[in-house]
Amino acid sequence: MPHLGKDLYAAFLCLWIEYEVRVEPVWKYIFIKAMHGGSSEQEALIKKSLIDYVQKKYKGDRENRLCGKDDNEKDVLLLEKLCDALNNAEIKRGEYGKPYIAVKDTDFAGFDGSARGAKLLKCVEFSVSHSGGLFACAVAERKVGVDIQEIRKADTFGIAERFFADEERAYAKEHGEGGFFDIWVRKEAVIKCTGRGLAQGLSSFSTVGAQSLDEDKKTVFALLNEIELDGELHGKYSLLNVDISPEMKCAVCIFEG
């Protein structure tokens, strides 16, 4: 059975596996579920992930403030409206293929918490990926990207030569097939986070850095926890590899500002 790293926790819901990862200090969840169908099932899983996120985020917000009886009733109504709005929302894609939710204005019509509800949903960002029968959806309050990839036979050397930076090629050469896919999911997560997709250019940035010299005076390359992009996409981006199983690689990227 796939496993999670010790710094993450798993939740098992219903009769199917659902891995739920909450990474502090920013509210961001990674939902990893079994997936057996096509696009219609994927859309349903996206909506379920978003609803789960909103419910958990809303619960956390309430625990951080004092609520009277009236506040509690309003919160319950608003949460119901939020979940209904997400159920009715369209999943659309931007210019470079990044998905987003299109909530209808009428979903909050006549509700005195409409402004608050619309604001909450506008803050929600998400990214999806699927491979080898698993579906991953990362949800956060800022730009986020996730990629999941089953390890399979591929021309790793040729792909690395074409798309990897020098440090990444050195890391992949040292760590073999597993190291190659560690980098691949990280790079995919980055371009999904920025929303530019392959138009950004996979070789335009590196997710690996030269950390130190070993006892033989050779450079040691390691996966970076944070990278900084220049130009139009300027800013810092955090990277995290999610430990699922030896046969499945997953990484998430989030914009830090």
TIBARO-787000 format. One line per field, with one value per residue: residue number from 1; residue in three letters; x, y, z of N, C-alpha, C in turn. Coordinates in pm, 1 decimal, m for minus. Layout:
N
resi <- NUM,...;
resn <- ALA,...;
nc1 <- X,...;
nc2 <- Y,...;
nc3 <- Z,...;
cac1 <- X,...;
cac2 <- Y,...;
cac3 <- Z,...;
cc1 <- X,...;
cc2 <- Y,...;
cc3 <- Z,...;
END
This chain:
257
resi <- 1,2,3,4,5,6,7,8,9,10,11,12,13,14,15,16,17,18,19,20,21,22,23,24,25,26,27,28,29,30,31,32,33,34,35,36,37,38,39,40,41,42,43,44,45,46,47,48,49,50,51,52,53,54,55,56,57,58,59,60,61,62,63,64,65,66,67,68,69,70,71,72,73,74,75,76,77,78,79,80,81,82,83,84,85,86,87,88,89,90,91,92,93,94,95,96,97,98,99,100,101,102,103,104,105,106,107,108,109,110,111,112,113,114,115,116,117,118,119,120,121,122,123,124,125,126,127,128,129,130,131,132,133,134,135,136,137,138,139,140,141,142,143,144,145,146,147,148,149,150,151,152,153,154,155,156,157,158,159,160,161,162,163,164,165,166,167,168,169,170,171,172,173,174,175,176,177,178,179,180,181,182,183,184,185,186,187,188,189,190,191,192,193,194,195,196,197,198,199,200,201,202,203,204,205,206,207,208,209,210,211,212,213,214,215,216,217,218,219,220,221,222,223,224,225,226,227,228,229,230,231,232,233,234,235,236,237,238,239,240,241,242,243,244,245,246,247,248,249,250,251,252,253,254,255,256,257;
resn <- MET,PRO,HIS,LEU,GLY,LYS,ASP,LEU,TYR,ALA,ALA,PHE,LEU,CYS,LEU,TRP,ILE,GLU,TYR,GLU,VAL,ARG,VAL,GLU,PRO,VAL,TRP,LYS,TYR,ILE,PHE,ILE,LYS,ALA,MET,HIS,GLY,GLY,SER,SER,GLU,GLN,GLU,ALA,LEU,ILE,LYS,LYS,SER,LEU,ILE,ASP,TYR,VAL,GLN,LYS,LYS,TYR,LYS,GLY,ASP,ARG,GLU,ASN,ARG,LEU,CYS,GLY,LYS,ASP,ASP,ASN,GLU,LYS,ASP,VAL,LEU,LEU,LEU,GLU,LYS,LEU,CYS,ASP,ALA,LEU,ASN,ASN,ALA,GLU,ILE,LYS,ARG,GLY,GLU,TYR,GLY,LYS,PRO,TYR,ILE,ALA,VAL,LYS,ASP,THR,ASP,PHE,ALA,GLY,PHE,ASP,GLY,SER,ALA,ARG,GLY,ALA,LYS,LEU,LEU,LYS,CYS,VAL,GLU,PHE,SER,VAL,SER,HIS,SER,GLY,GLY,LEU,PHE,ALA,CYS,ALA,VAL,ALA,GLU,ARG,LYS,VAL,GLY,VAL,ASP,ILE,GLN,GLU,ILE,ARG,LYS,ALA,ASP,THR,PHE,GLY,ILE,ALA,GLU,ARG,PHE,PHE,ALA,ASP,GLU,GLU,ARG,ALA,TYR,ALA,LYS,GLU,HIS,GLY,GLU,GLY,GLY,PHE,PHE,ASP,ILE,TRP,VAL,ARG,LYS,GLU,ALA,VAL,ILE,LYS,CYS,THR,GLY,ARG,GLY,LEU,ALA,GLN,GLY,LEU,SER,SER,PHE,SER,THR,VAL,GLY,ALA,GLN,SER,LEU,ASP,GLU,ASP,LYS,LYS,THR,VAL,PHE,ALA,LEU,LEU,ASN,GLU,ILE,GLU,LEU,ASP,GLY,GLU,LEU,HIS,GLY,LYS,TYR,SER,LEU,LEU,ASN,VAL,ASP,ILE,SER,PRO,GLU,MET,LYS,CYS,ALA,VAL,CYS,ILE,PHE,GLU,GLY;
nc1 <- 85.5,54.7,251.2,280.7,499.5,660.2,609.5,369.9,12.5,m238.5,m572.0,m837.9,m1118.7,m1461.0,m1489.8,m1277.5,m942.6,m817.0,m581.4,m486.3,m320.0,m194.2,m9.5,177.6,287.0,79.3,m254.1,m290.2,m383.5,m336.6,m508.4,m523.8,m648.0,m802.6,m856.9,m1064.6,m1212.8,m1301.2,m1295.0,m1531.4,m1540.5,m1309.0,m1374.9,m1571.4,m1417.5,m1248.3,m1430.0,m1515.7,m1277.4,m1235.1,m1460.6,m1415.4,m1183.8,m1276.8,m1457.7,m1286.9,m1111.4,m1290.4,m1380.0,m1141.9,m1102.9,m1321.0,m1252.7,m1055.1,m1169.8,m1412.6,m1744.8,m2083.4,m2430.1,m2583.8,m2381.1,m2295.1,m2517.2,m2525.1,m2279.3,m2316.6,m2512.6,m2372.9,m2163.3,m2308.4,m2402.5,m2160.6,m2071.6,m2278.7,m2244.7,m1995.5,m2054.3,m2219.7,m2054.0,m1859.9,m1582.5,m1321.8,m1063.2,m764.4,m568.8,m327.4,m397.0,m438.1,m652.3,m957.9,m1217.8,m1543.0,m1766.0,m2110.4,m2269.1,m2530.5,m2543.5,m2518.2,m2722.4,m2947.2,m2854.8,m2726.5,m2462.5,m2322.5,m2108.6,m1893.4,m1887.5,m1832.2,m1581.4,m1430.8,m1429.6,m1299.4,m1044.8,m954.1,m730.4,m634.2,m484.9,m444.9,m367.3,m306.9,m219.7,m133.0,m368.5,m416.9,m536.5,m456.8,m512.6,m425.2,m490.3,m508.9,m462.6,m334.8,m137.7,m85.4,63.3,54.7,194.2,171.4,319.4,352.1,624.3,779.8,899.7,1115.6,1284.9,1494.9,1748.1,1760.0,1541.5,1620.1,1847.1,1728.1,1536.1,1622.6,1806.2,2161.2,2239.7,2028.6,2049.3,2286.8,2209.9,2010.3,2163.9,2321.2,2133.5,1974.3,1685.8,1476.6,1560.0,1543.6,1262.2,1184.9,1272.4,1131.2,853.6,865.7,936.7,716.0,519.8,594.6,552.6,282.5,198.2,271.9,108.0,171.8,240.2,392.6,477.3,634.6,883.5,1073.6,1345.0,1420.2,1456.4,1584.7,1538.3,1714.5,2010.0,2358.7,2488.0,2707.5,3053.8,3175.8,3370.1,3555.3,3598.7,3408.8,3124.6,2812.6,2485.0,2152.6,1794.8,1604.6,1431.6,1313.6,1274.8,1364.0,1213.9,1273.1,1205.5,891.2,753.8,848.1,944.1,925.0,910.7,787.7,882.5,780.2,830.9,610.1,578.4,466.2,476.0,730.6,694.7,555.2,570.2,540.9,488.2,454.0,404.6,413.4,330.3,511.8,547.1;
nc2 <- m119.8,227.1,482.1,756.3,1031.8,1082.0,1336.5,1409.4,1351.4,1094.6,1044.3,824.3,778.4,683.2,389.3,391.1,487.5,787.2,1021.9,1281.6,1575.2,1815.1,2100.2,2295.8,2647.4,2755.6,2726.5,2456.7,2187.7,1851.4,1630.3,1295.0,1047.4,733.8,669.6,575.5,625.8,853.0,1186.0,1291.3,1174.1,1283.8,1557.0,1544.0,1457.8,1676.1,1874.5,1756.6,1760.0,2037.1,2111.9,1964.6,2095.8,2362.0,2315.6,2223.3,2439.4,2639.0,2543.3,2562.1,2841.3,2920.2,2811.1,2978.9,3210.2,3378.4,3268.6,3355.4,3253.5,3354.1,3403.8,3144.1,3025.0,3175.6,3103.1,2831.9,2844.0,2988.0,2812.3,2601.4,2730.0,2779.5,2518.0,2430.7,2612.2,2533.4,2275.5,2335.0,2471.6,2547.5,2381.1,2531.2,2618.0,2811.4,3027.5,2886.6,2635.7,2597.5,2491.5,2633.2,2743.3,2835.5,3018.7,3089.1,3409.0,3409.5,3210.4,3307.8,3482.0,3699.6,3636.4,3731.2,3696.4,3701.6,3852.9,3782.5,3506.1,3489.4,3608.4,3424.1,3200.5,3305.7,3319.9,3065.1,2843.4,2584.8,2274.5,1998.5,1649.8,1328.6,983.2,644.4,534.3,693.6,1001.9,1339.5,1635.0,1953.1,2209.8,2549.9,2880.1,3042.6,3065.7,2741.7,2426.4,2087.0,1764.4,1427.6,1116.6,801.9,582.4,484.2,313.6,509.6,740.6,854.3,976.4,1117.3,1290.6,1434.9,1564.7,1738.0,1889.7,1943.1,2141.5,2202.4,2126.5,1962.6,1754.4,1641.4,1553.6,1364.8,1180.7,1081.1,971.9,803.8,640.9,692.9,939.4,1095.5,1104.8,1228.2,1488.0,1548.1,1555.9,1771.3,1984.8,1988.5,2052.7,2312.6,2459.5,2424.8,2561.1,2829.1,2864.5,2882.5,2658.2,2438.8,2644.0,2803.0,2687.8,2423.6,2402.8,2646.7,2695.6,2566.4,2296.2,2190.3,2221.8,2305.3,2187.8,2135.4,2036.1,1706.2,1464.1,1390.8,1615.1,1664.1,1806.3,1813.0,1752.0,1856.7,1832.1,2127.5,2317.8,2554.9,2780.0,3054.4,3251.6,3452.1,3756.0,3789.3,3608.4,3650.6,3576.8,3386.2,3034.4,2756.1,2414.2,2076.9,1736.4,1468.6,1177.8,892.0,621.3,380.4,344.0,557.7,898.8,1227.1,1577.5,1906.7,2252.8,2583.6,2926.3,3172.8,3442.6;
nc3 <- 0.0,m77.9,90.8,326.3,403.1,725.6,823.7,730.0,722.2,701.2,586.5,589.8,412.7,358.8,158.1,3.0,m70.9,57.1,57.9,258.6,281.1,488.4,487.9,690.6,729.4,591.0,473.6,287.9,97.5,m13.0,m195.8,m255.1,m449.1,m544.2,m886.6,m1148.3,m1372.7,m1644.6,m1780.0,m1665.4,m1412.1,m1310.7,m1294.8,m1098.6,m882.4,m852.7,m767.7,m529.2,m384.1,m361.5,m212.9,22.4,105.4,148.0,356.4,561.5,583.4,657.5,901.2,1046.3,1045.5,1202.7,1448.2,1523.6,1606.3,1817.0,1832.4,1833.0,1885.2,1669.6,1484.8,1440.8,1313.6,1078.1,973.2,919.7,720.4,524.1,465.7,355.8,126.4,m2.6,m59.4,m225.6,m435.3,m534.9,m619.5,m833.6,m998.0,m1292.7,m1436.8,m1576.4,m1817.8,m1840.3,m2060.3,m2093.2,m2017.6,m1742.2,m1486.0,m1350.6,m1123.2,m1216.7,m1077.1,m1052.1,m1035.6,m947.9,m761.7,m505.3,m477.4,m312.9,m61.4,249.6,308.1,74.9,m36.4,126.8,82.7,m196.1,m196.5,m48.1,m221.5,m442.3,m350.6,m357.1,m499.7,m727.5,m839.4,m1061.1,m1119.7,m1270.1,m1266.5,m1327.5,m1211.1,m991.9,m858.9,m810.4,m628.4,m553.2,m325.8,m237.3,m87.9,m254.0,m558.1,m686.6,m767.9,m877.5,m938.2,m1033.1,m1093.0,m1229.7,m1213.9,m1506.3,m1801.6,m1991.8,m2210.7,m2032.8,m2028.9,m2273.9,m2243.4,m2018.1,m2119.5,m2293.9,m2148.2,m1884.7,m1644.4,m1596.0,m1332.2,m1261.4,m1444.8,m1357.7,m1103.6,m1168.7,m1306.8,m1103.7,m926.1,m1071.6,m1226.1,m1039.4,m935.5,m1165.4,m1210.3,m974.0,m1018.7,m1252.0,m1175.5,m1005.5,m1172.6,m1342.8,m1153.7,m1091.4,m1335.5,m1355.8,m1135.0,m1192.5,m1403.6,m1667.1,m1809.4,m2054.1,m2213.6,m2063.0,m2054.4,m1969.3,m1923.8,m1833.7,m1568.0,m1253.8,m1027.7,m859.9,m664.7,m613.6,m327.8,m153.1,m104.9,m122.2,67.4,m116.5,m257.3,m450.4,m615.3,m451.4,m535.2,m463.9,m401.6,m413.4,m164.4,m210.7,m479.8,m695.6,m934.9,m1225.6,m1413.4,m1580.8,m1420.9,m1169.8,m836.5,m524.9,m488.7,m321.3,m285.1,m256.3,m217.6,m222.7,m43.7,m166.6,m280.9,m376.1,m647.9,m739.2,m798.0,m661.3,m646.5,m508.7,m567.7,m449.4,m464.2,m300.5,m295.2;
cac1 <- 0.0,131.7,270.0,309.5,612.7,623.6,567.5,237.7,m80.4,m332.0,m710.4,m902.5,m1260.9,m1545.6,m1426.0,m1168.1,m831.5,m803.9,m470.3,m508.3,m195.8,m200.2,127.4,180.9,184.4,m26.8,m356.1,m282.0,m411.6,m318.9,m597.8,m480.7,m755.9,m806.8,m936.6,m1081.5,m1289.8,m1246.1,m1304.1,m1644.5,m1500.8,m1208.6,m1444.4,m1636.9,m1312.8,m1203.9,m1531.1,m1512.9,m1157.3,m1257.3,m1557.9,m1344.7,m1092.1,m1354.9,m1512.6,m1178.6,m1063.9,m1393.9,m1374.9,m1022.3,m1128.3,m1414.3,m1181.5,m964.9,m1245.1,m1527.6,m1869.7,m2207.9,m2533.3,m2617.2,m2266.3,m2294.5,m2621.6,m2481.2,m2168.4,m2372.6,m2578.0,m2271.7,m2092.4,m2398.5,m2401.4,m2029.9,m2067.9,m2371.5,m2182.9,m1889.1,m2120.0,m2278.2,m1952.8,m1796.1,m1436.6,m1272.8,m917.4,m712.5,m498.6,m222.4,m448.8,m454.6,m795.4,m1010.4,m1361.3,m1624.8,m1885.5,m2211.8,m2310.7,m2664.2,m2533.4,m2528.2,m2826.8,m3039.9,m2794.3,m2655.4,m2319.5,m2277.1,m1977.0,m1796.0,m1879.0,m1763.0,m1441.2,m1367.5,m1408.7,m1200.7,m911.7,m918.8,m655.6,m613.8,m412.3,m476.8,m281.3,m343.5,m128.4,m131.0,m487.2,m431.1,m571.8,m408.3,m563.5,m368.0,m575.6,m444.6,m513.8,m248.1,m105.4,m34.6,74.7,85.1,211.7,188.7,366.0,395.9,752.6,765.1,1012.6,1121.2,1418.5,1526.5,1869.2,1725.2,1452.1,1701.1,1932.4,1645.4,1453.3,1677.8,1921.4,2284.7,2238.2,1928.0,2104.9,2386.4,2136.3,1945.8,2269.0,2367.6,2026.3,1908.4,1548.2,1399.5,1601.9,1488.6,1120.1,1175.2,1288.5,1024.7,729.3,889.0,931.9,576.1,446.8,628.3,486.0,139.0,178.1,279.3,m2.2,221.5,256.8,515.9,519.8,735.3,1014.1,1119.2,1488.7,1445.6,1478.8,1635.6,1484.8,1826.7,2120.6,2485.3,2479.7,2836.5,3155.7,3192.2,3506.2,3643.5,3599.0,3313.3,3003.2,2695.3,2362.9,2037.2,1667.9,1583.4,1300.9,1261.0,1343.4,1321.7,1203.3,1296.5,1122.8,746.9,706.4,936.7,894.4,975.2,819.6,826.2,866.9,772.9,805.8,517.7,618.1,349.2,526.3,849.4,656.8,475.7,631.4,447.7,546.4,364.9,473.1,323.5,387.8,528.5,548.3;
cac2 <- 0.0,350.1,537.3,898.4,1066.7,1093.3,1472.2,1427.1,1255.6,1036.4,1023.8,722.7,807.1,590.1,259.3,410.4,556.7,931.2,1078.3,1424.1,1629.5,1955.8,2147.2,2422.4,2716.0,2804.1,2625.5,2395.8,2044.6,1767.0,1516.1,1192.1,949.6,635.3,716.7,465.7,669.0,953.1,1328.5,1320.2,1138.1,1380.8,1679.3,1515.9,1452.5,1814.0,1942.3,1697.8,1810.5,2177.8,2116.9,1918.4,2203.3,2473.3,2274.4,2218.6,2576.1,2712.0,2495.1,2619.7,2984.2,2933.3,2777.1,3089.0,3329.2,3349.1,3271.3,3348.9,3171.2,3411.9,3379.2,3002.0,2999.7,3236.3,3023.1,2708.0,2879.2,3025.6,2691.1,2529.9,2804.0,2757.2,2381.8,2427.4,2687.6,2450.5,2164.6,2387.1,2547.5,2489.8,2372.8,2584.4,2625.7,2937.5,3030.6,2784.2,2507.3,2586.6,2487.4,2721.7,2726.7,2948.2,3019.7,3181.0,3513.9,3377.4,3112.8,3375.3,3584.0,3710.4,3587.8,3845.8,3667.2,3678.6,3912.2,3699.7,3377.4,3507.5,3636.5,3298.4,3114.2,3367.7,3295.3,2923.8,2802.1,2440.5,2212.8,1855.6,1560.0,1188.5,886.2,512.1,506.5,787.4,1140.3,1432.7,1771.9,2041.9,2326.9,2647.8,3016.8,3113.7,2982.6,2611.2,2329.0,1952.4,1664.4,1291.2,1040.0,664.4,555.2,394.3,314.8,630.9,783.2,953.4,1050.7,1211.1,1392.7,1520.0,1648.5,1839.7,1973.4,1966.5,2229.6,2126.2,2066.2,1856.2,1639.8,1579.3,1484.2,1248.1,1083.8,1020.7,901.3,710.1,659.2,757.9,1079.1,1163.0,1132.9,1327.7,1618.9,1568.8,1600.0,1904.4,2082.9,1995.1,2124.3,2455.0,2523.4,2425.6,2666.8,2959.0,2871.9,2900.8,2530.3,2417.2,2770.1,2862.9,2629.9,2343.9,2421.2,2786.4,2703.3,2442.9,2260.8,2126.5,2313.7,2252.0,2213.5,2132.1,1946.1,1589.6,1442.3,1377.0,1746.5,1665.0,1881.4,1733.4,1818.5,1818.2,1894.4,2253.2,2338.4,2681.3,2836.1,3190.3,3273.7,3590.6,3806.7,3806.1,3518.2,3675.9,3544.8,3264.3,2920.2,2643.5,2282.6,1965.5,1604.8,1392.1,1036.6,805.2,484.3,377.0,341.5,676.3,1024.6,1338.6,1701.3,2021.6,2381.9,2691.9,3060.0,3234.7,3588.6;
cac3 <- 0.0,m76.6,223.5,332.9,488.3,866.9,855.4,670.4,779.6,604.8,629.9,508.1,413.7,283.3,138.9,m91.7,m5.5,32.5,132.3,278.5,332.6,525.8,505.6,762.4,807.5,503.0,444.5,155.9,107.2,m130.5,m189.2,m349.3,m447.5,m651.6,m999.8,m1243.4,m1489.0,m1733.5,m1749.3,m1577.5,m1275.9,m1268.1,m1254.4,m970.2,m780.2,m831.3,m685.4,m395.0,m318.4,m328.8,m103.7,142.5,145.0,201.9,485.7,660.1,600.7,728.6,1039.1,1106.9,1068.2,1315.3,1572.0,1555.1,1649.4,1901.7,1755.6,1907.1,1822.7,1539.1,1395.8,1408.6,1214.8,952.4,921.7,864.6,594.0,425.8,425.0,264.5,0.5,m65.8,m112.8,m339.6,m544.5,m592.3,m690.8,m957.3,m1072.0,m1411.5,m1434.1,m1702.7,m1829.7,m1889.6,m2188.6,m2098.7,m1971.7,m1597.4,m1454.1,m1247.2,m1102.1,m1261.0,m993.4,m1101.7,m941.9,m895.9,m654.2,m376.7,m488.7,m201.3,61.7,305.9,317.4,m62.2,m59.7,197.6,15.1,m322.7,m166.1,m7.4,m337.9,m530.7,m292.7,m371.8,m618.3,m724.8,m950.2,m1064.5,m1196.5,m1249.7,m1328.3,m1266.2,m1132.0,m881.6,m891.1,m708.3,m637.0,m451.5,m306.7,m149.4,m96.4,m347.5,m673.8,m646.6,m876.1,m831.5,m1043.4,m987.0,m1208.1,m1208.0,m1277.5,m1620.7,m1893.2,m2073.2,m2250.4,m1930.1,m2067.2,m2380.2,m2188.5,m1930.4,m2203.1,m2361.7,m2062.0,m1751.3,m1625.8,m1572.7,m1198.6,m1260.4,m1518.2,m1270.0,m997.9,m1228.5,m1340.3,m978.8,m855.3,m1160.8,m1271.3,m933.9,m930.6,m1283.7,m1190.9,m865.9,m1081.8,m1350.9,m1111.3,m948.0,m1280.9,m1384.1,m1049.1,m1102.9,m1449.7,m1326.9,m1036.8,m1259.4,m1498.6,m1803.3,m1876.4,m2129.4,m2275.1,m1974.7,m2084.0,m1855.5,m1901.1,m1795.2,m1423.5,m1194.6,m896.2,m791.6,m642.6,m562.8,m184.9,m83.1,m159.3,m36.8,115.8,m232.4,m322.4,m561.4,m586.1,m416.5,m579.3,m382.4,m436.1,m342.7,m102.7,m259.4,m595.9,m728.0,m1078.0,m1266.6,m1522.0,m1564.3,m1315.5,m1056.5,m703.9,m462.0,m498.0,m236.7,m346.6,m163.0,m274.1,m138.0,m44.9,m182.9,m290.3,m461.8,m789.1,m771.4,m754.4,m653.1,m594.5,m506.9,m571.2,m408.8,m476.2,m169.4,m307.9;
cc1 <- 88.7,141.2,301.1,428.7,567.2,574.4,430.7,141.7,m184.3,m469.6,m774.2,m1053.2,m1335.2,m1475.7,m1313.0,m1063.8,m831.3,m690.2,m489.3,m383.5,m214.7,m59.6,123.7,292.1,67.6,m126.8,m338.5,m295.4,m380.4,m408.4,m555.0,m579.4,m738.5,m898.0,m943.2,m1150.4,m1220.4,m1268.1,m1418.3,m1611.7,m1398.6,m1274.3,m1512.8,m1534.8,m1258.6,m1301.3,m1531.9,m1391.7,m1175.0,m1355.4,m1494.3,m1254.4,m1168.4,m1410.5,m1405.1,m1123.9,m1162.7,m1395.5,m1256.1,m1039.5,m1218.5,m1343.8,m1088.9,m1037.9,m1364.7,m1655.7,m1989.8,m2308.5,m2567.2,m2505.7,m2264.9,m2397.1,m2583.5,m2369.6,m2217.5,m2437.1,m2476.5,m2196.0,m2177.7,m2400.4,m2271.1,m2024.3,m2160.6,m2310.4,m2074.0,m1947.4,m2173.1,m2175.8,m1905.4,m1645.6,m1387.7,m1119.8,m876.2,m636.3,m396.6,m266.9,m468.2,m603.5,m833.9,m1160.8,m1433.5,m1757.2,m1982.3,m2249.3,m2444.3,m2659.4,m2548.7,m2637.5,m2920.5,m2985.2,m2706.9,m2506.1,m2256.5,m2136.3,m1867.5,m1777.0,m1802.6,m1614.0,m1366.7,m1335.0,m1305.1,m1058.6,m863.2,m849.7,m639.0,m538.3,m439.1,m375.7,m331.2,m246.7,m140.7,m249.7,m504.8,m456.7,m522.0,m466.4,m503.9,m453.4,m507.9,m509.3,m425.6,m211.6,m38.7,m29.3,110.3,106.0,235.6,223.6,411.0,528.1,733.4,887.8,1006.1,1266.0,1463.5,1648.6,1834.8,1637.7,1529.7,1789.3,1853.5,1581.2,1515.1,1791.1,2042.5,2283.1,2139.9,1977.6,2206.6,2318.2,2072.5,2047.6,2314.4,2261.0,1941.9,1764.3,1462.1,1432.2,1547.9,1342.2,1095.8,1181.1,1172.6,896.1,745.3,878.5,788.1,492.4,471.8,551.3,334.2,106.3,178.3,164.0,41.2,240.7,390.1,565.6,627.7,874.9,1070.3,1266.8,1523.0,1470.6,1528.6,1575.5,1590.6,1937.6,2244.7,2494.9,2615.5,2934.8,3169.3,3339.0,3605.6,3648.7,3509.6,3186.9,2887.3,2571.1,2243.9,1911.7,1647.7,1443.2,1234.9,1342.6,1290.7,1324.8,1220.8,1193.8,977.2,691.6,786.8,870.0,955.5,866.9,873.3,796.6,868.7,747.2,720.9,548.9,494.5,392.0,649.9,816.5,583.9,542.8,528.3,519.0,442.9,449.3,372.3,397.9,392.7,535.2,683.0;
cc2 <- 124.3,407.5,685.5,921.0,1092.0,1232.7,1505.0,1328.7,1212.1,1022.7,924.3,739.4,709.0,455.3,269.0,498.9,703.8,982.9,1228.8,1480.6,1776.9,2001.7,2285.0,2511.8,2765.6,2692.2,2576.3,2244.3,1975.6,1645.2,1416.4,1075.8,848.0,688.1,607.4,507.9,774.8,1094.5,1361.6,1285.5,1238.1,1510.1,1660.7,1514.2,1592.1,1885.5,1888.6,1749.5,1955.0,2192.3,2072.1,2028.8,2317.2,2437.9,2274.8,2358.3,2655.7,2672.9,2554.8,2767.2,3004.5,2905.1,2889.3,3216.6,3286.5,3363.2,3261.2,3264.1,3221.9,3387.2,3234.6,2969.3,3056.0,3154.2,2895.3,2735.6,2912.7,2903.5,2609.1,2596.6,2780.8,2619.2,2368.3,2497.4,2605.8,2332.7,2208.7,2455.9,2472.3,2486.4,2417.1,2587.6,2757.8,2921.1,2919.1,2651.2,2492.2,2589.6,2588.9,2700.0,2853.6,2940.7,3124.6,3283.0,3479.7,3277.6,3176.4,3482.2,3580.1,3663.1,3697.9,3820.5,3648.7,3732.5,3828.1,3565.8,3386.4,3531.0,3509.4,3210.8,3172.4,3344.2,3152.8,2898.8,2650.4,2394.5,2063.3,1778.7,1418.0,1098.5,753.6,482.1,595.1,928.4,1228.0,1570.5,1850.8,2167.9,2420.6,2784.0,3104.3,3018.8,2852.7,2520.0,2193.3,1862.5,1529.6,1206.0,900.8,643.6,451.9,406.2,439.0,659.6,893.8,1037.9,1157.3,1324.6,1489.7,1614.6,1763.6,1939.0,2009.4,2068.1,2143.3,2054.7,1949.5,1733.1,1565.8,1499.1,1356.2,1139.6,1009.4,932.0,811.2,744.6,731.6,905.6,1158.9,1200.9,1227.3,1468.6,1647.6,1619.2,1738.7,2011.8,2099.6,2073.5,2274.4,2520.9,2519.8,2536.0,2804.6,2977.7,2886.0,2770.9,2520.4,2543.2,2838.6,2813.1,2555.9,2364.9,2561.9,2802.9,2568.2,2421.1,2189.5,2229.3,2240.9,2288.3,2223.4,2045.0,1827.4,1572.3,1424.0,1505.5,1750.5,1739.3,1786.3,1813.2,1766.0,1890.6,2019.4,2260.4,2466.8,2727.1,2976.9,3207.1,3422.2,3632.4,3820.7,3723.8,3533.8,3643.4,3416.2,3156.5,2807.1,2512.1,2173.8,1837.0,1525.7,1243.7,948.3,658.6,486.7,384.5,468.7,801.2,1136.0,1459.8,1812.0,2149.0,2489.0,2825.1,3126.2,3386.5,3643.7;
cc3 <- 0.0,64.2,215.1,424.4,630.8,904.0,795.0,735.9,678.1,666.9,535.7,520.9,323.3,271.8,37.6,m26.3,m43.3,119.8,139.6,345.6,364.4,558.4,571.6,706.6,721.3,478.6,302.1,173.4,m24.4,m110.8,m296.1,m339.2,m560.4,m761.7,m1105.1,m1372.3,m1570.9,m1684.0,m1654.0,m1432.5,m1223.2,m1221.0,m1119.8,m856.8,m750.1,m737.6,m543.1,m317.5,m274.8,m212.4,27.2,196.3,212.2,340.0,594.0,688.9,684.2,875.6,1112.4,1137.3,1189.7,1447.5,1616.6,1595.9,1733.8,1820.7,1849.0,1831.8,1683.2,1438.5,1350.0,1301.0,1078.3,888.8,856.0,729.4,486.3,376.0,328.7,127.6,m75.4,m131.4,m233.5,m460.9,m612.9,m670.1,m826.1,m1047.3,m1195.8,m1389.3,m1570.9,m1702.6,m1892.1,m2019.9,m2203.3,m2038.5,m1822.2,m1562.9,m1346.6,m1236.0,m1146.2,m1186.1,m1045.5,m994.0,m875.1,m780.5,m516.1,m376.3,m368.5,m69.3,119.7,326.0,181.1,m86.7,5.0,127.9,m115.6,m300.5,m128.7,m128.5,m434.0,m480.9,m316.7,m506.1,m611.6,m849.4,m945.4,m1149.6,m1173.9,m1325.9,m1254.3,m1177.0,m1010.3,m934.0,m777.6,m734.0,m521.7,m446.0,m207.5,m166.7,m184.5,m460.7,m629.2,m769.0,m819.1,m952.1,m978.5,m1108.3,m1165.2,m1281.3,m1388.1,m1709.9,m1981.6,m2109.8,m2156.1,m1967.2,m2172.0,m2330.2,m2100.2,m2011.7,m2265.3,m2265.6,m1926.3,m1754.3,m1591.4,m1437.9,m1192.2,m1334.9,m1432.1,m1159.4,m1052.1,m1261.8,m1215.2,m914.8,m945.1,m1193.6,m1167.4,m923.1,m1047.6,m1260.5,m1073.3,m925.4,m1177.0,m1285.9,m1049.7,m1056.7,m1332.3,m1282.2,m1058.4,m1217.1,m1436.5,m1227.3,m1103.8,m1357.2,m1642.9,m1878.7,m1949.3,m2199.0,m2191.5,m2007.9,m1964.0,m1823.9,m1853.0,m1645.5,m1374.1,m1056.9,m811.8,m775.3,m595.2,m415.1,m115.7,m158.9,m65.9,m1.0,2.1,m314.4,m446.9,m519.4,m558.8,m455.8,m499.3,m431.0,m350.4,m283.9,m150.9,m379.5,m619.4,m879.3,m1108.5,m1371.7,m1484.7,m1448.6,m1187.2,m922.6,m651.3,m463.8,m410.1,m307.6,m240.4,m239.9,m175.2,m153.7,m50.5,m185.4,m379.0,m610.6,m833.5,m713.4,m756.3,m594.6,m600.7,m499.9,m532.7,m414.7,m339.7,m174.7,m351.1;
END
